[in-house]
Each structure stands twice: as structure tokens, then as C-alpha cells.
Amino acid sequence: MNLTDYVKQVSLDDFGKAFRHEAKWNARLRSTGGRFFPKDGHLDFNPKMLEVHGLEVFRKIVRHELCHYHLFFEKKGYKHADRDFKILLHQVDGLRFAPKLAERPVSLHQYRCQNCGQDYQRKRKVDTKKYRCGKCHGYLIYRQ
């Protein structure tokens, strides 16, 4: 599927207006479904939203970004808090928020103080020679 052609078709079908810029996939997007760039008018979309949630939800994400796009070029309020944006989004049945993707498991590193037994959990590994317990300044032992 050519993304730009799909966005142009959604724009004509749902807004009755032409989309005259480029739409791109951006795999670096994590929690957002898409982004509008007022500087050059292009749209970025998260390919995982299409893979995980399907075409119906993705079309609603495209509508959301097209609301930003069309309102910006009509010199109306195109930001999330603007009344024009909320009204248009409701009219075209776009999504207000991007649906959640499956969260990546966080590998926790666990440490315990030798002196007081205080437990610590960290996302990143800690150098036990450099860092000490914040409670009693005892040495830390890596547990997992």
C-alpha cells in the first residue's frame, strides 16, 4: 500500500479536500499514531499501529492527523486543545488518542544492601563498586 496515496484517498473521502503533501512511515514512533509537521506539511505514521490494530483503527489515526493538516492550512486552530480541532475530529470520527501498543517488558536489575538489607530495582545496571546504599552507605550486591 502506498501510504501517500492512501492518505490522499482518505482526505478526499472523509474531508472532501485534497492532501497535497507527503505521508511517510516512521518506525521510531513509540506511543503516537502519527505526527503532523506544520513546517513542511508532511505527515508521519507509526507502522506498528497498522500492524497491531488493523486498517479500521489506522484510518481513524489518519483522520486525526488530517484534522491537524487541514485546519493548519485553513488558518484555524489545529492544536489538540483548540475548539476547531475537537469539532472537526468529532465530525470525521477520528481518534482522540492513539491506542496502546503492547508494552515492552522492562528488565529490572535488583540489588540489596549488605548492611541493612534495603532492596533496589533499576532499569539499568549499576556499578556496585562505585554506588552504595542510600540509606546506610553499605555495599550493594547484585541479585538478578
MODELLER restraints for C-alpha pairs under 7 A, 6 or more apart:
rsr = mdl.restraints
at = mdl.atoms
rsr.add(forms.Gaussian(group=physical.xy_distance, feature=features.Distance(at['CA:3:A'], at['CA:23:A']), mean=6.08, stdev=0.5))
rsr.add(forms.Gaussian(group=physical.xy_distance, feature=features.Distance(at['CA:3:A'], at['CA:24:A']), mean=6.75, stdev=0.5))
rsr.add(forms.Gaussian(group=physical.xy_distance, feature=features.Distance(at['CA:4:A'], at['CA:22:A']), mean=5.72, stdev=0.5))
rsr.add(forms.Gaussian(group=physical.xy_distance, feature=features.Distance(at['CA:4:A'], at['CA:23:A']), mean=4.71, stdev=0.5))
rsr.add(forms.Gaussian(group=physical.xy_distance, feature=features.Distance(at['CA:7:A'], at['CA:62:A']), mean=6.80, stdev=0.5))
rsr.add(forms.Gaussian(group=physical.xy_distance, feature=features.Distance(at['CA:8:A'], at['CA:18:A']), mean=6.44, stdev=0.5))
rsr.add(forms.Gaussian(group=physical.xy_distance, feature=features.Distance(at['CA:8:A'], at['CA:19:A']), mean=5.10, stdev=0.5))
rsr.add(forms.Gaussian(group=physical.xy_distance, feature=features.Distance(at['CA:11:A'], at['CA:17:A']), mean=5.86, stdev=0.5))
rsr.add(forms.Gaussian(group=physical.xy_distance, feature=features.Distance(at['CA:11:A'], at['CA:18:A']), mean=6.06, stdev=0.5))
rsr.add(forms.Gaussian(group=physical.xy_distance, feature=features.Distance(at['CA:11:A'], at['CA:19:A']), mean=6.11, stdev=0.5))
rsr.add(forms.Gaussian(group=physical.xy_distance, feature=features.Distance(at['CA:11:A'], at['CA:66:A']), mean=6.96, stdev=0.5))
rsr.add(forms.Gaussian(group=physical.xy_distance, feature=features.Distance(at['CA:12:A'], at['CA:18:A']), mean=5.77, stdev=0.5))
rsr.add(forms.Gaussian(group=physical.xy_distance, feature=features.Distance(at['CA:14:A'], at['CA:92:A']), mean=6.41, stdev=0.5))
rsr.add(forms.Gaussian(group=physical.xy_distance, feature=features.Distance(at['CA:21:A'], at['CA:41:A']), mean=6.07, stdev=0.5))
rsr.add(forms.Gaussian(group=physical.xy_distance, feature=features.Distance(at['CA:21:A'], at['CA:42:A']), mean=5.52, stdev=0.5))
rsr.add(forms.Gaussian(group=physical.xy_distance, feature=features.Distance(at['CA:22:A'], at['CA:42:A']), mean=4.96, stdev=0.5))
rsr.add(forms.Gaussian(group=physical.xy_distance, feature=features.Distance(at['CA:22:A'], at['CA:43:A']), mean=6.51, stdev=0.5))
rsr.add(forms.Gaussian(group=physical.xy_distance, feature=features.Distance(at['CA:23:A'], at['CA:42:A']), mean=5.72, stdev=0.5))
rsr.add(forms.Gaussian(group=physical.xy_distance, feature=features.Distance(at['CA:23:A'], at['CA:43:A']), mean=4.70, stdev=0.5))
rsr.add(forms.Gaussian(group=physical.xy_distance, feature=features.Distance(at['CA:23:A'], at['CA:44:A']), mean=5.88, stdev=0.5))
rsr.add(forms.Gaussian(group=physical.xy_distance, feature=features.Distance(at['CA:24:A'], at['CA:43:A']), mean=6.23, stdev=0.5))
rsr.add(forms.Gaussian(group=physical.xy_distance, feature=features.Distance(at['CA:24:A'], at['CA:44:A']), mean=4.89, stdev=0.5))
rsr.add(forms.Gaussian(group=physical.xy_distance, feature=features.Distance(at['CA:24:A'], at['CA:45:A']), mean=6.24, stdev=0.5))
rsr.add(forms.Gaussian(group=physical.xy_distance, feature=features.Distance(at['CA:25:A'], at['CA:44:A']), mean=5.63, stdev=0.5))
rsr.add(forms.Gaussian(group=physical.xy_distance, feature=features.Distance(at['CA:25:A'], at['CA:45:A']), mean=4.95, stdev=0.5))
rsr.add(forms.Gaussian(group=physical.xy_distance, feature=features.Distance(at['CA:25:A'], at['CA:46:A']), mean=6.03, stdev=0.5))
rsr.add(forms.Gaussian(group=physical.xy_distance, feature=features.Distance(at['CA:25:A'], at['CA:47:A']), mean=6.06, stdev=0.5))
rsr.add(forms.Gaussian(group=physical.xy_distance, feature=features.Distance(at['CA:26:A'], at['CA:44:A']), mean=5.80, stdev=0.5))
rsr.add(forms.Gaussian(group=physical.xy_distance, feature=features.Distance(at['CA:26:A'], at['CA:45:A']), mean=5.67, stdev=0.5))
rsr.add(forms.Gaussian(group=physical.xy_distance, feature=features.Distance(at['CA:26:A'], at['CA:46:A']), mean=5.45, stdev=0.5))
rsr.add(forms.Gaussian(group=physical.xy_distance, feature=features.Distance(at['CA:26:A'], at['CA:47:A']), mean=6.87, stdev=0.5))
rsr.add(forms.Gaussian(group=physical.xy_distance, feature=features.Distance(at['CA:27:A'], at['CA:46:A']), mean=5.76, stdev=0.5))
rsr.add(forms.Gaussian(group=physical.xy_distance, feature=features.Distance(at['CA:27:A'], at['CA:47:A']), mean=6.12, stdev=0.5))
rsr.add(forms.Gaussian(group=physical.xy_distance, feature=features.Distance(at['CA:29:A'], at['CA:46:A']), mean=5.67, stdev=0.5))
rsr.add(forms.Gaussian(group=physical.xy_distance, feature=features.Distance(at['CA:32:A'], at['CA:98:A']), mean=5.92, stdev=0.5))
rsr.add(forms.Gaussian(group=physical.xy_distance, feature=features.Distance(at['CA:33:A'], at['CA:45:A']), mean=5.91, stdev=0.5))
rsr.add(forms.Gaussian(group=physical.xy_distance, feature=features.Distance(at['CA:33:A'], at['CA:46:A']), mean=5.24, stdev=0.5))
rsr.add(forms.Gaussian(group=physical.xy_distance, feature=features.Distance(at['CA:33:A'], at['CA:49:A']), mean=6.27, stdev=0.5))
rsr.add(forms.Gaussian(group=physical.xy_distance, feature=features.Distance(at['CA:33:A'], at['CA:61:A']), mean=6.16, stdev=0.5))
rsr.add(forms.Gaussian(group=physical.xy_distance, feature=features.Distance(at['CA:33:A'], at['CA:98:A']), mean=5.39, stdev=0.5))
rsr.add(forms.Gaussian(group=physical.xy_distance, feature=features.Distance(at['CA:34:A'], at['CA:44:A']), mean=5.26, stdev=0.5))
rsr.add(forms.Gaussian(group=physical.xy_distance, feature=features.Distance(at['CA:34:A'], at['CA:45:A']), mean=4.14, stdev=0.5))
rsr.add(forms.Gaussian(group=physical.xy_distance, feature=features.Distance(at['CA:34:A'], at['CA:46:A']), mean=5.81, stdev=0.5))
rsr.add(forms.Gaussian(group=physical.xy_distance, feature=features.Distance(at['CA:34:A'], at['CA:61:A']), mean=6.97, stdev=0.5))
rsr.add(forms.Gaussian(group=physical.xy_distance, feature=features.Distance(at['CA:34:A'], at['CA:65:A']), mean=6.57, stdev=0.5))
rsr.add(forms.Gaussian(group=physical.xy_distance, feature=features.Distance(at['CA:35:A'], at['CA:43:A']), mean=5.65, stdev=0.5))
rsr.add(forms.Gaussian(group=physical.xy_distance, feature=features.Distance(at['CA:35:A'], at['CA:44:A']), mean=5.06, stdev=0.5))
rsr.add(forms.Gaussian(group=physical.xy_distance, feature=features.Distance(at['CA:35:A'], at['CA:45:A']), mean=6.55, stdev=0.5))
rsr.add(forms.Gaussian(group=physical.xy_distance, feature=features.Distance(at['CA:35:A'], at['CA:65:A']), mean=6.56, stdev=0.5))
rsr.add(forms.Gaussian(group=physical.xy_distance, feature=features.Distance(at['CA:36:A'], at['CA:42:A']), mean=6.27, stdev=0.5))
rsr.add(forms.Gaussian(group=physical.xy_distance, feature=features.Distance(at['CA:36:A'], at['CA:43:A']), mean=4.71, stdev=0.5))
rsr.add(forms.Gaussian(group=physical.xy_distance, feature=features.Distance(at['CA:36:A'], at['CA:44:A']), mean=6.60, stdev=0.5))
rsr.add(forms.Gaussian(group=physical.xy_distance, feature=features.Distance(at['CA:36:A'], at['CA:65:A']), mean=6.10, stdev=0.5))
rsr.add(forms.Gaussian(group=physical.xy_distance, feature=features.Distance(at['CA:36:A'], at['CA:68:A']), mean=6.68, stdev=0.5))
rsr.add(forms.Gaussian(group=physical.xy_distance, feature=features.Distance(at['CA:36:A'], at['CA:69:A']), mean=6.64, stdev=0.5))
rsr.add(forms.Gaussian(group=physical.xy_distance, feature=features.Distance(at['CA:37:A'], at['CA:43:A']), mean=6.26, stdev=0.5))
rsr.add(forms.Gaussian(group=physical.xy_distance, feature=features.Distance(at['CA:49:A'], at['CA:58:A']), mean=6.37, stdev=0.5))
rsr.add(forms.Gaussian(group=physical.xy_distance, feature=features.Distance(at['CA:50:A'], at['CA:58:A']), mean=5.42, stdev=0.5))
rsr.add(forms.Gaussian(group=physical.xy_distance, feature=features.Distance(at['CA:60:A'], at['CA:93:A']), mean=6.82, stdev=0.5))
rsr.add(forms.Gaussian(group=physical.xy_distance, feature=features.Distance(at['CA:60:A'], at['CA:94:A']), mean=4.49, stdev=0.5))
rsr.add(forms.Gaussian(group=physical.xy_distance, feature=features.Distance(at['CA:60:A'], at['CA:95:A']), mean=5.42, stdev=0.5))
rsr.add(forms.Gaussian(group=physical.xy_distance, feature=features.Distance(at['CA:61:A'], at['CA:94:A']), mean=6.35, stdev=0.5))
rsr.add(forms.Gaussian(group=physical.xy_distance, feature=features.Distance(at['CA:61:A'], at['CA:95:A']), mean=5.87, stdev=0.5))
rsr.add(forms.Gaussian(group=physical.xy_distance, feature=features.Distance(at['CA:63:A'], at['CA:92:A']), mean=6.98, stdev=0.5))
rsr.add(forms.Gaussian(group=physical.xy_distance, feature=features.Distance(at['CA:63:A'], at['CA:94:A']), mean=5.19, stdev=0.5))
rsr.add(forms.Gaussian(group=physical.xy_distance, feature=features.Distance(at['CA:64:A'], at['CA:89:A']), mean=6.34, stdev=0.5))
rsr.add(forms.Gaussian(group=physical.xy_distance, feature=features.Distance(at['CA:64:A'], at['CA:94:A']), mean=5.05, stdev=0.5))
rsr.add(forms.Gaussian(group=physical.xy_distance, feature=features.Distance(at['CA:64:A'], at['CA:95:A']), mean=6.02, stdev=0.5))
rsr.add(forms.Gaussian(group=physical.xy_distance, feature=features.Distance(at['CA:67:A'], at['CA:85:A']), mean=6.55, stdev=0.5))
rsr.add(forms.Gaussian(group=physical.xy_distance, feature=features.Distance(at['CA:67:A'], at['CA:88:A']), mean=6.61, stdev=0.5))
rsr.add(forms.Gaussian(group=physical.xy_distance, feature=features.Distance(at['CA:67:A'], at['CA:89:A']), mean=6.31, stdev=0.5))
rsr.add(forms.Gaussian(group=physical.xy_distance, feature=features.Distance(at['CA:68:A'], at['CA:78:A']), mean=4.84, stdev=0.5))
rsr.add(forms.Gaussian(group=physical.xy_distance, feature=features.Distance(at['CA:68:A'], at['CA:79:A']), mean=6.78, stdev=0.5))
rsr.add(forms.Gaussian(group=physical.xy_distance, feature=features.Distance(at['CA:71:A'], at['CA:77:A']), mean=6.30, stdev=0.5))
rsr.add(forms.Gaussian(group=physical.xy_distance, feature=features.Distance(at['CA:71:A'], at['CA:78:A']), mean=5.08, stdev=0.5))
rsr.add(forms.Gaussian(group=physical.xy_distance, feature=features.Distance(at['CA:72:A'], at['CA:78:A']), mean=5.33, stdev=0.5))
rsr.add(forms.Gaussian(group=physical.xy_distance, feature=features.Distance(at['CA:76:A'], at['CA:84:A']), mean=6.78, stdev=0.5))
rsr.add(forms.Gaussian(group=physical.xy_distance, feature=features.Distance(at['CA:77:A'], at['CA:83:A']), mean=7.00, stdev=0.5))
rsr.add(forms.Gaussian(group=physical.xy_distance, feature=features.Distance(at['CA:77:A'], at['CA:84:A']), mean=5.51, stdev=0.5))
rsr.add(forms.Gaussian(group=physical.xy_distance, feature=features.Distance(at['CA:77:A'], at['CA:85:A']), mean=6.17, stdev=0.5))
rsr.add(forms.Gaussian(group=physical.xy_distance, feature=features.Distance(at['CA:78:A'], at['CA:84:A']), mean=7.00, stdev=0.5))
rsr.add(forms.Gaussian(group=physical.xy_distance, feature=features.Distance(at['CA:78:A'], at['CA:85:A']), mean=5.40, stdev=0.5))
rsr.add(forms.Gaussian(group=physical.xy_distance, feature=features.Distance(at['CA:79:A'], at['CA:85:A']), mean=6.47, stdev=0.5))
rsr.add(forms.Gaussian(group=physical.xy_distance, feature=features.Distance(at['CA:106:A'], at['CA:123:A']), mean=6.95, stdev=0.5))
rsr.add(forms.Gaussian(group=physical.xy_distance, feature=features.Distance(at['CA:107:A'], at['CA:123:A']), mean=6.31, stdev=0.5))
rsr.add(forms.Gaussian(group=physical.xy_distance, feature=features.Distance(at['CA:108:A'], at['CA:121:A']), mean=6.06, stdev=0.5))
rsr.add(forms.Gaussian(group=physical.xy_distance, feature=features.Distance(at['CA:108:A'], at['CA:122:A']), mean=5.56, stdev=0.5))
rsr.add(forms.Gaussian(group=physical.xy_distance, feature=features.Distance(at['CA:108:A'], at['CA:123:A']), mean=4.97, stdev=0.5))
rsr.add(forms.Gaussian(group=physical.xy_distance, feature=features.Distance(at['CA:109:A'], at['CA:121:A']), mean=5.57, stdev=0.5))
rsr.add(forms.Gaussian(group=physical.xy_distance, feature=features.Distance(at['CA:109:A'], at['CA:122:A']), mean=5.14, stdev=0.5))
rsr.add(forms.Gaussian(group=physical.xy_distance, feature=features.Distance(at['CA:109:A'], at['CA:123:A']), mean=6.09, stdev=0.5))
rsr.add(forms.Gaussian(group=physical.xy_distance, feature=features.Distance(at['CA:109:A'], at['CA:124:A']), mean=6.72, stdev=0.5))
rsr.add(forms.Gaussian(group=physical.xy_distance, feature=features.Distance(at['CA:109:A'], at['CA:125:A']), mean=6.18, stdev=0.5))
rsr.add(forms.Gaussian(group=physical.xy_distance, feature=features.Distance(at['CA:109:A'], at['CA:144:A']), mean=5.59, stdev=0.5))
rsr.add(forms.Gaussian(group=physical.xy_distance, feature=features.Distance(at['CA:110:A'], at['CA:120:A']), mean=5.69, stdev=0.5))
rsr.add(forms.Gaussian(group=physical.xy_distance, feature=features.Distance(at['CA:110:A'], at['CA:121:A']), mean=4.62, stdev=0.5))
rsr.add(forms.Gaussian(group=physical.xy_distance, feature=features.Distance(at['CA:110:A'], at['CA:122:A']), mean=6.49, stdev=0.5))
rsr.add(forms.Gaussian(group=physical.xy_distance, feature=features.Distance(at['CA:110:A'], at['CA:142:A']), mean=6.13, stdev=0.5))
rsr.add(forms.Gaussian(group=physical.xy_distance, feature=features.Distance(at['CA:110:A'], at['CA:143:A']), mean=5.25, stdev=0.5))
rsr.add(forms.Gaussian(group=physical.xy_distance, feature=features.Distance(at['CA:110:A'], at['CA:144:A']), mean=5.43, stdev=0.5))
rsr.add(forms.Gaussian(group=physical.xy_distance, feature=features.Distance(at['CA:111:A'], at['CA:119:A']), mean=5.80, stdev=0.5))
rsr.add(forms.Gaussian(group=physical.xy_distance, feature=features.Distance(at['CA:111:A'], at['CA:120:A']), mean=5.04, stdev=0.5))
rsr.add(forms.Gaussian(group=physical.xy_distance, feature=features.Distance(at['CA:111:A'], at['CA:121:A']), mean=6.40, stdev=0.5))
rsr.add(forms.Gaussian(group=physical.xy_distance, feature=features.Distance(at['CA:111:A'], at['CA:140:A']), mean=6.05, stdev=0.5))
rsr.add(forms.Gaussian(group=physical.xy_distance, feature=features.Distance(at['CA:111:A'], at['CA:141:A']), mean=5.38, stdev=0.5))
rsr.add(forms.Gaussian(group=physical.xy_distance, feature=features.Distance(at['CA:111:A'], at['CA:142:A']), mean=4.60, stdev=0.5))
rsr.add(forms.Gaussian(group=physical.xy_distance, feature=features.Distance(at['CA:111:A'], at['CA:143:A']), mean=5.40, stdev=0.5))
rsr.add(forms.Gaussian(group=physical.xy_distance, feature=features.Distance(at['CA:112:A'], at['CA:118:A']), mean=5.57, stdev=0.5))
rsr.add(forms.Gaussian(group=physical.xy_distance, feature=features.Distance(at['CA:112:A'], at['CA:119:A']), mean=4.54, stdev=0.5))
rsr.add(forms.Gaussian(group=physical.xy_distance, feature=features.Distance(at['CA:112:A'], at['CA:120:A']), mean=6.19, stdev=0.5))
rsr.add(forms.Gaussian(group=physical.xy_distance, feature=features.Distance(at['CA:112:A'], at['CA:140:A']), mean=5.47, stdev=0.5))
rsr.add(forms.Gaussian(group=physical.xy_distance, feature=features.Distance(at['CA:112:A'], at['CA:141:A']), mean=5.27, stdev=0.5))
rsr.add(forms.Gaussian(group=physical.xy_distance, feature=features.Distance(at['CA:112:A'], at['CA:142:A']), mean=6.76, stdev=0.5))
rsr.add(forms.Gaussian(group=physical.xy_distance, feature=features.Distance(at['CA:113:A'], at['CA:119:A']), mean=6.65, stdev=0.5))
rsr.add(forms.Gaussian(group=physical.xy_distance, feature=features.Distance(at['CA:113:A'], at['CA:133:A']), mean=5.97, stdev=0.5))
rsr.add(forms.Gaussian(group=physical.xy_distance, feature=features.Distance(at['CA:113:A'], at['CA:138:A']), mean=5.94, stdev=0.5))
rsr.add(forms.Gaussian(group=physical.xy_distance, feature=features.Distance(at['CA:113:A'], at['CA:139:A']), mean=5.74, stdev=0.5))
rsr.add(forms.Gaussian(group=physical.xy_distance, feature=features.Distance(at['CA:113:A'], at['CA:140:A']), mean=4.53, stdev=0.5))
rsr.add(forms.Gaussian(group=physical.xy_distance, feature=features.Distance(at['CA:113:A'], at['CA:141:A']), mean=6.25, stdev=0.5))
rsr.add(forms.Gaussian(group=physical.xy_distance, feature=features.Distance(at['CA:114:A'], at['CA:138:A']), mean=6.14, stdev=0.5))
rsr.add(forms.Gaussian(group=physical.xy_distance, feature=features.Distance(at['CA:114:A'], at['CA:139:A']), mean=5.68, stdev=0.5))
rsr.add(forms.Gaussian(group=physical.xy_distance, feature=features.Distance(at['CA:114:A'], at['CA:140:A']), mean=6.04, stdev=0.5))
rsr.add(forms.Gaussian(group=physical.xy_distance, feature=features.Distance(at['CA:114:A'], at['CA:141:A']), mean=6.69, stdev=0.5))
rsr.add(forms.Gaussian(group=physical.xy_distance, feature=features.Distance(at['CA:115:A'], at['CA:138:A']), mean=5.45, stdev=0.5))
rsr.add(forms.Gaussian(group=physical.xy_distance, feature=features.Distance(at['CA:116:A'], at['CA:136:A']), mean=6.95, stdev=0.5))
rsr.add(forms.Gaussian(group=physical.xy_distance, feature=features.Distance(at['CA:128:A'], at['CA:140:A']), mean=5.73, stdev=0.5))
rsr.add(forms.Gaussian(group=physical.xy_distance, feature=features.Distance(at['CA:132:A'], at['CA:138:A']), mean=5.71, stdev=0.5))
rsr.add(forms.Gaussian(group=physical.xy_distance, feature=features.Distance(at['CA:132:A'], at['CA:139:A']), mean=5.24, stdev=0.5))
rsr.add(forms.Gaussian(group=physical.xy_distance, feature=features.Distance(at['CA:132:A'], at['CA:140:A']), mean=5.92, stdev=0.5))
rsr.add(forms.Gaussian(group=physical.xy_distance, feature=features.Distance(at['CA:133:A'], at['CA:139:A']), mean=6.33, stdev=0.5))
rsr.add(forms.Gaussian(group=physical.xy_distance, feature=features.Distance(at['CA:133:A'], at['CA:140:A']), mean=6.37, stdev=0.5))
